[in-house]
Amino acid sequence: MLFLSDRQGLSIWTASMLDEADNLHRLKELGYNKLVLISDSPLLNALQVINPGNADLKRRTYERVLSDSSRSWPTIHQDEDILIKSLP
């Protein structure tokens, strides 16, 4: 996503790494100030669901990687496709 949007950033698989104070502090030192979580695209989900045996496949959303601590951070933008939070 970063490459396609011509943006620079750090890709992580789950926000739980930000639950550790040392990791969060280091990222802030490096200039990171936002957490952006993106759901799978609706088109990707539709293509997966039409494959035989995948009719019950649910779209993977950013909710599955959101950590308990990051839920309380200030929300800048939220819809079903993207969630942007400000690092505390």
C-alpha positions, 0 to 999 in steps of 0.5 A: 500500500505504501508503494502504491500510494507513493508514501513512506512509512513502516509496514507492520503485521499487527499493532500489538508491537506498539503495546510495548513502550520501548517500541512506541518510543523508538517509532516516535523518535524516528518521526512516526506519528500515525497508525494507519490500518487498512482492510482488505479491498472489497474487490479482493474479497469478492474474488476470493469468495467466488472461488469454490469452497470459499463462499463463507469467507469473510472480508479481513478488516483492520479490526483483527490487528488493532491492539487493546492499547491502540483502541484508545488512541485518538481517531483521526479518520475511520470508515470500513476500509481504513482507520487512522489513529494518532500515536499518543 
